[in-house]
Amino acid sequence: MAEAITVVGSGGVADKVALVTGATSGIGLGIAERLAAAGAKVMLTGRDVARGRKAASGLGQAGGGAGFLPADIKKAAQAEKIVAETVSAFGRLDILVNSAAVLHNGTAETLTDAAWDETFAVNVTAVFYLCRAAIRAMKAGGRGGVIVNIASDWGLVGGANALAYCASKGALLQMTRAMALDHAKDRIRVNAVCPGATYTPMLLNEFKNAGLSQAEGEAATLKAIPLGRIAHVNEVAPAVAFLASDAAAYITGAVLPVDGGSTAD
């Protein structure tokens, strides 16, 4: 694994309140860390209670305050609950980052119904539930807000043996554009970040499912990346922090690839 790159990034989120899903590991955790370091109060949610509480404890000491809420975001009532509890804990909600996702490998022939259903339940429907609840809270707060959806370069181009994931991330991009149009009048900006291959548990699991060692998986992945390396989480998180910040106040409906050039061709 290559050495992580240190990135110095934008602020503009100090004293704001952010809710980050999928925040117990990988890109979601990196985003939560980035926002907290910039002075935001951050509510994390995810399925791993032990890791979530540990992460929130660390972020609370380093930033403006943090908490953790375990939730099954596939359920509408749970999405409503974590938004309400975030507002109750911190007084308002300014930023929602939808980072939780699942990836089941499979083609139209091999993918199971259960894998298809879970992919859309987590990657699309749960995002809808959370955005609906967050938009209502942001409107009630009278300050507007920001939603950043974590999509994928595979929402922009196809990926082999990942039919449901590609379809779900493409749907997420269209949701982003539609919500940006619908809620600009409410001063709610909605954008998406499309990471390419990034060192996360999901990527390493992809290698394993393909029967590849990490070295073999990296070598195969690098063939499609013009910059010649796989990203680290701390290279994706600054893009999210920027879009969430006041520095991006005139940006909505945008789709930002952070993929080392893999979708440029």
Protein Blocks (a to p, Z undefined) as FASTA:
>chain_A
ZZdddddddehkgoiacddehilgcjllmmmmmmmmnopacddddfblmlmmmmmmmmmm
mmnodcdddddfkbmklmmmmmmmmmmmnopafbdcdfbccddeddfklpcfklmmmmmm
mmmmmmmmmmmmmmmmmmmnonopaddddddfklmbccehilmmmmmmmmmmmmmmmmmm
mmmmnopacddddddddddfklmmmmmmnopafklmmmmmmmmmmnopacdfklmmmmmm
mmmpmklmmgghiacddehhmmmZZ
